Amino acid sequence: MQKPAPTSDFLNYLASYHNSDHEGDTHLPSIQDLSKELGMSVAALREQLEVARALGFVEVRPRTGIRRMPYSFTPAIQQSLAYALALDQDYFTAFTDLRNQVEAAFWREAVQKLRPEDLGTLYLLLQNAWEKLYGSPVQIPHTEHRQLHLAVFSRLDNPFVIGILEAYWGAYEAVGLNVYADYEYHQQVWTYHQQMVDAISSGDLETGYLALVEHKNLLYHRQERIHNLQG
């Protein structure tokens, strides 16, 4: 089966560099050397390099030069999603539906790969969240919310699933869902989270799955309330 070619000379070079004897070496030649090797102007190379940097394929720093990064789908989807939300924030609803479907589809595979130390992390996040909710003053446990969901799926060996899930939380913050304080909503959400983690711990994957699916409905109602307030 023939591999599809990347869309630029530099990306093609980058993929070939990864698949060559240089696989373990993340440092790339200088821009001047790359320009000569690829037979293109420095200006044209810089344009292609900037695309690769925006997609997370390379890191460019003054002292360390150009480094090839491990593949991640997250930067590409973040770029596209940020543009979509700038056009119309209602795109967040469509992306939320995609993210919810992805979490539901990969739930069982993800939780079966979790290790004992991962469960310890999940329970620590629960503890921190409850302390914030019952503290004085009350705090929104947004960081814990994000980290808990990502931790559940952290052992999946699928960069495209991880990319969708990570990009979702950036969009969640971009539309302001991390700053609206609805105490009853947060209590309900974290009750479901507690049920999810307890079910994972006991090996009752079906109960955990139901808690995951049911608590997603809360977000839709919350988005409607926020949309009405903003309107």
TORKOL-4160 file (C-alpha; in steps of 0.2 Angstrom, whole numbers, padded with zeros to 4 digits, m for minus):
231
<pt num="1" X="0000" Y="0000" Z="0000"/>
<pt num="2" X="0007" Y="0017" Z="m0005"/>
<pt num="3" X="0009" Y="0030" Z="0008"/>
<pt num="4" X="0001" Y="0047" Z="0005"/>
<pt num="5" X="0013" Y="0060" Z="0003"/>
<pt num="6" X="0013" Y="0076" Z="0015"/>
<pt num="7" X="0008" Y="0092" Z="0007"/>
<pt num="8" X="0024" Y="0101" Z="0007"/>
<pt num="9" X="0042" Y="0098" Z="0004"/>
<pt num="10" X="0047" Y="0101" Z="0022"/>
<pt num="11" X="0034" Y="0089" Z="0029"/>
<pt num="12" X="0039" Y="0076" Z="0017"/>
<pt num="13" X="0057" Y="0078" Z="0022"/>
<pt num="14" X="0051" Y="0078" Z="0041"/>
<pt num="15" X="0042" Y="0061" Z="0038"/>
<pt num="16" X="0057" Y="0054" Z="0029"/>
<pt num="17" X="0069" Y="0060" Z="0042"/>
<pt num="18" X="0058" Y="0051" Z="0055"/>
<pt num="19" X="0058" Y="0034" Z="0045"/>
<pt num="20" X="0076" Y="0035" Z="0041"/>
<pt num="21" X="0092" Y="0031" Z="0052"/>
<pt num="22" X="0089" Y="0047" Z="0061"/>
<pt num="23" X="0073" Y="0041" Z="0070"/>
<pt num="24" X="0081" Y="0043" Z="0087"/>
<pt num="25" X="0088" Y="0060" Z="0083"/>
<pt num="26" X="0075" Y="0074" Z="0086"/>
<pt num="27" X="0087" Y="0088" Z="0081"/>
<pt num="28" X="0086" Y="0094" Z="0063"/>
<pt num="29" X="0099" Y="0103" Z="0052"/>
<pt num="30" X="0099" Y="0122" Z="0052"/>
<pt num="31" X="0087" Y="0132" Z="0041"/>
<pt num="32" X="0102" Y="0136" Z="0030"/>
<pt num="33" X="0107" Y="0118" Z="0028"/>
<pt num="34" X="0089" Y="0113" Z="0025"/>
<pt num="35" X="0087" Y="0126" Z="0012"/>
<pt num="36" X="0102" Y="0119" Z="0002"/>
<pt num="37" X="0097" Y="0101" Z="0005"/>
<pt num="38" X="0079" Y="0103" Z="m0001"/>
<pt num="39" X="0083" Y="0115" Z="m0015"/>
<pt num="40" X="0072" Y="0129" Z="m0009"/>
<pt num="41" X="0074" Y="0147" Z="m0003"/>
<pt num="42" X="0075" Y="0151" Z="0015"/>
<pt num="43" X="0059" Y="0162" Z="0014"/>
<pt num="44" X="0049" Y="0147" Z="0007"/>
<pt num="45" X="0056" Y="0135" Z="0019"/>
<pt num="46" X="0052" Y="0147" Z="0034"/>
<pt num="47" X="0034" Y="0147" Z="0028"/>
<pt num="48" X="0033" Y="0128" Z="0028"/>
<pt num="49" X="0042" Y="0127" Z="0044"/>
<pt num="50" X="0029" Y="0139" Z="0052"/>
<pt num="51" X="0015" Y="0127" Z="0046"/>
<pt num="52" X="0024" Y="0112" Z="0054"/>
<pt num="53" X="0027" Y="0122" Z="0070"/>
<pt num="54" X="0008" Y="0127" Z="0071"/>
<pt num="55" X="0004" Y="0109" Z="0069"/>
<pt num="56" X="0015" Y="0104" Z="0083"/>
<pt num="57" X="0027" Y="0093" Z="0072"/>
<pt num="58" X="0042" Y="0104" Z="0076"/>
<pt num="59" X="0049" Y="0115" Z="0090"/>
<pt num="60" X="0059" Y="0130" Z="0085"/>
<pt num="61" X="0070" Y="0139" Z="0098"/>
<pt num="62" X="0085" Y="0151" Z="0097"/>
<pt num="63" X="0097" Y="0140" Z="0107"/>
<pt num="64" X="0091" Y="0122" Z="0103"/>
<pt num="65" X="0087" Y="0125" Z="0085"/>
<pt num="66" X="0074" Y="0115" Z="0076"/>
<pt num="67" X="0068" Y="0099" Z="0084"/>
<pt num="68" X="0056" Y="0086" Z="0078"/>
<pt num="69" X="0042" Y="0082" Z="0090"/>
<pt num="70" X="0032" Y="0066" Z="0094"/>
<pt num="71" X="0016" Y="0066" Z="0084"/>
<pt num="72" X="0001" Y="0073" Z="0092"/>
<pt num="73" X="m0016" Y="0077" Z="0084"/>
<pt num="74" X="m0020" Y="0090" Z="0097"/>
<pt num="75" X="m0012" Y="0106" Z="0089"/>
<pt num="76" X="m0020" Y="0103" Z="0072"/>
<pt num="77" X="m0037" Y="0101" Z="0079"/>
<pt num="78" X="m0035" Y="0115" Z="0091"/>
<pt num="79" X="m0031" Y="0127" Z="0077"/>
<pt num="80" X="m0046" Y="0122" Z="0067"/>
<pt num="81" X="m0058" Y="0122" Z="0082"/>
<pt num="82" X="m0052" Y="0139" Z="0087"/>
<pt num="83" X="m0055" Y="0146" Z="0070"/>
<pt num="84" X="m0073" Y="0138" Z="0070"/>
<pt num="85" X="m0077" Y="0146" Z="0087"/>
<pt num="86" X="m0071" Y="0163" Z="0080"/>
<pt num="87" X="m0084" Y="0161" Z="0066"/>
<pt num="88" X="m0098" Y="0155" Z="0077"/>
<pt num="89" X="m0097" Y="0149" Z="0095"/>
<pt num="90" X="m0112" Y="0137" Z="0091"/>
<pt num="91" X="m0099" Y="0126" Z="0083"/>
<pt num="92" X="m0095" Y="0121" Z="0101"/>
<pt num="93" X="m0111" Y="0112" Z="0103"/>
<pt num="94" X="m0107" Y="0101" Z="0088"/>
<pt num="95" X="m0089" Y="0098" Z="0094"/>
<pt num="96" X="m0096" Y="0093" Z="0111"/>
<pt num="97" X="m0107" Y="0080" Z="0103"/>
<pt num="98" X="m0092" Y="0073" Z="0094"/>
<pt num="99" X="m0082" Y="0072" Z="0110"/>
<pt num="100" X="m0096" Y="0064" Z="0120"/>
<pt num="101" X="m0098" Y="0051" Z="0107"/>
<pt num="102" X="m0079" Y="0048" Z="0107"/>
<pt num="103" X="m0078" Y="0046" Z="0126"/>
<pt num="104" X="m0093" Y="0034" Z="0126"/>
<pt num="105" X="m0086" Y="0024" Z="0112"/>
<pt num="106" X="m0069" Y="0022" Z="0120"/>
<pt num="107" X="m0074" Y="0021" Z="0138"/>
<pt num="108" X="m0072" Y="0002" Z="0141"/>
<pt num="109" X="m0056" Y="0001" Z="0132"/>
<pt num="110" X="m0049" Y="0016" Z="0141"/>
<pt num="111" X="m0054" Y="0011" Z="0159"/>
<pt num="112" X="m0048" Y="m0007" Z="0157"/>
<pt num="113" X="m0030" Y="0000" Z="0153"/>
<pt num="114" X="m0029" Y="0010" Z="0169"/>
<pt num="115" X="m0016" Y="0006" Z="0182"/>
<pt num="116" X="m0018" Y="0006" Z="0201"/>
<pt num="117" X="m0008" Y="0023" Z="0202"/>
<pt num="118" X="m0021" Y="0030" Z="0189"/>
<pt num="119" X="m0035" Y="0026" Z="0201"/>
<pt num="120" X="m0025" Y="0035" Z="0215"/>
<pt num="121" X="m0024" Y="0050" Z="0204"/>
<pt num="122" X="m0043" Y="0050" Z="0200"/>
<pt num="123" X="m0047" Y="0049" Z="0219"/>
<pt num="124" X="m0035" Y="0063" Z="0223"/>
<pt num="125" X="m0044" Y="0074" Z="0209"/>
<pt num="126" X="m0060" Y="0069" Z="0217"/>
<pt num="127" X="m0054" Y="0074" Z="0234"/>
<pt num="128" X="m0048" Y="0091" Z="0228"/>
<pt num="129" X="m0064" Y="0095" Z="0219"/>
<pt num="130" X="m0075" Y="0091" Z="0234"/>
<pt num="131" X="m0064" Y="0102" Z="0245"/>
<pt num="132" X="m0066" Y="0116" Z="0233"/>
<pt num="133" X="m0084" Y="0114" Z="0232"/>
<pt num="134" X="m0087" Y="0113" Z="0251"/>
<pt num="135" X="m0073" Y="0126" Z="0255"/>
<pt num="136" X="m0075" Y="0144" Z="0260"/>
<pt num="137" X="m0075" Y="0153" Z="0248"/>
<pt num="138" X="m0082" Y="0140" Z="0235"/>
<pt num="139" X="m0071" Y="0137" Z="0220"/>
<pt num="140" X="m0075" Y="0130" Z="0203"/>
<pt num="141" X="m0065" Y="0114" Z="0201"/>
<pt num="142" X="m0062" Y="0116" Z="0183"/>
<pt num="143" X="m0044" Y="0110" Z="0183"/>
<pt num="144" X="m0049" Y="0094" Z="0192"/>
<pt num="145" X="m0063" Y="0092" Z="0179"/>
<pt num="146" X="m0052" Y="0093" Z="0165"/>
<pt num="147" X="m0038" Y="0082" Z="0172"/>
<pt num="148" X="m0050" Y="0069" Z="0178"/>
<pt num="149" X="m0058" Y="0066" Z="0161"/>
<pt num="150" X="m0041" Y="0066" Z="0152"/>
<pt num="151" X="m0034" Y="0054" Z="0165"/>
<pt num="152" X="m0048" Y="0041" Z="0162"/>
<pt num="153" X="m0042" Y="0040" Z="0144"/>
<pt num="154" X="m0024" Y="0043" Z="0146"/>
<pt num="155" X="m0018" Y="0025" Z="0143"/>
<pt num="156" X="m0026" Y="0024" Z="0126"/>
<pt num="157" X="m0014" Y="0022" Z="0112"/>
<pt num="158" X="m0023" Y="0032" Z="0100"/>
<pt num="159" X="m0017" Y="0050" Z="0096"/>
<pt num="160" X="m0033" Y="0055" Z="0087"/>
<pt num="161" X="m0044" Y="0051" Z="0101"/>
<pt num="162" X="m0033" Y="0060" Z="0113"/>
<pt num="163" X="m0032" Y="0075" Z="0101"/>
<pt num="164" X="m0051" Y="0077" Z="0101"/>
<pt num="165" X="m0052" Y="0075" Z="0120"/>
<pt num="166" X="m0038" Y="0087" Z="0123"/>
<pt num="167" X="m0044" Y="0100" Z="0111"/>
<pt num="168" X="m0062" Y="0100" Z="0119"/>
<pt num="169" X="m0055" Y="0107" Z="0135"/>
<pt num="170" X="m0047" Y="0121" Z="0126"/>
<pt num="171" X="m0063" Y="0125" Z="0118"/>
<pt num="172" X="m0073" Y="0123" Z="0134"/>
<pt num="173" X="m0062" Y="0137" Z="0141"/>
<pt num="174" X="m0064" Y="0148" Z="0126"/>
<pt num="175" X="m0083" Y="0148" Z="0127"/>
<pt num="176" X="m0082" Y="0152" Z="0145"/>
<pt num="177" X="m0089" Y="0137" Z="0153"/>
<pt num="178" X="m0075" Y="0136" Z="0165"/>
<pt num="179" X="m0080" Y="0153" Z="0173"/>
<pt num="180" X="m0099" Y="0151" Z="0175"/>
<pt num="181" X="m0102" Y="0146" Z="0193"/>
<pt num="182" X="m0118" Y="0136" Z="0195"/>
<pt num="183" X="m0116" Y="0127" Z="0212"/>
<pt num="184" X="m0130" Y="0114" Z="0209"/>
<pt num="185" X="m0123" Y="0110" Z="0192"/>
<pt num="186" X="m0105" Y="0107" Z="0199"/>
<pt num="187" X="m0112" Y="0096" Z="0214"/>
<pt num="188" X="m0122" Y="0085" Z="0201"/>
<pt num="189" X="m0107" Y="0084" Z="0190"/>
<pt num="190" X="m0095" Y="0078" Z="0204"/>
<pt num="191" X="m0108" Y="0066" Z="0211"/>
<pt num="192" X="m0107" Y="0058" Z="0194"/>
<pt num="193" X="m0088" Y="0058" Z="0193"/>
<pt num="194" X="m0088" Y="0050" Z="0210"/>
<pt num="195" X="m0099" Y="0036" Z="0203"/>
<pt num="196" X="m0088" Y="0034" Z="0188"/>
<pt num="197" X="m0072" Y="0032" Z="0198"/>
<pt num="198" X="m0080" Y="0021" Z="0211"/>
<pt num="199" X="m0087" Y="0010" Z="0197"/>
<pt num="200" X="m0069" Y="0009" Z="0189"/>
<pt num="201" X="m0062" Y="0004" Z="0205"/>
<pt num="202" X="m0074" Y="m0010" Z="0208"/>
<pt num="203" X="m0073" Y="m0016" Z="0190"/>
<pt num="204" X="m0091" Y="m0012" Z="0187"/>
<pt num="205" X="m0088" Y="m0004" Z="0170"/>
<pt num="206" X="m0107" Y="m0004" Z="0165"/>
<pt num="207" X="m0111" Y="0007" Z="0180"/>
<pt num="208" X="m0097" Y="0019" Z="0176"/>
<pt num="209" X="m0102" Y="0020" Z="0158"/>
<pt num="210" X="m0120" Y="0025" Z="0163"/>
<pt num="211" X="m0113" Y="0038" Z="0174"/>
<pt num="212" X="m0102" Y="0045" Z="0160"/>
<pt num="213" X="m0117" Y="0046" Z="0148"/>
<pt num="214" X="m0129" Y="0053" Z="0160"/>
<pt num="215" X="m0119" Y="0067" Z="0166"/>
<pt num="216" X="m0116" Y="0073" Z="0149"/>
<pt num="217" X="m0134" Y="0079" Z="0148"/>
<pt num="218" X="m0130" Y="0091" Z="0162"/>
<pt num="219" X="m0119" Y="0101" Z="0150"/>
<pt num="220" X="m0132" Y="0103" Z="0137"/>
<pt num="221" X="m0144" Y="0111" Z="0149"/>
<pt num="222" X="m0130" Y="0122" Z="0156"/>
<pt num="223" X="m0125" Y="0128" Z="0139"/>
<pt num="224" X="m0143" Y="0133" Z="0136"/>
<pt num="225" X="m0144" Y="0143" Z="0152"/>
<pt num="226" X="m0127" Y="0152" Z="0148"/>
<pt num="227" X="m0133" Y="0155" Z="0130"/>
<pt num="228" X="m0149" Y="0163" Z="0136"/>
<pt num="229" X="m0139" Y="0174" Z="0149"/>
<pt num="230" X="m0127" Y="0180" Z="0135"/>
<pt num="231" X="m0141" Y="0183" Z="0123"/>
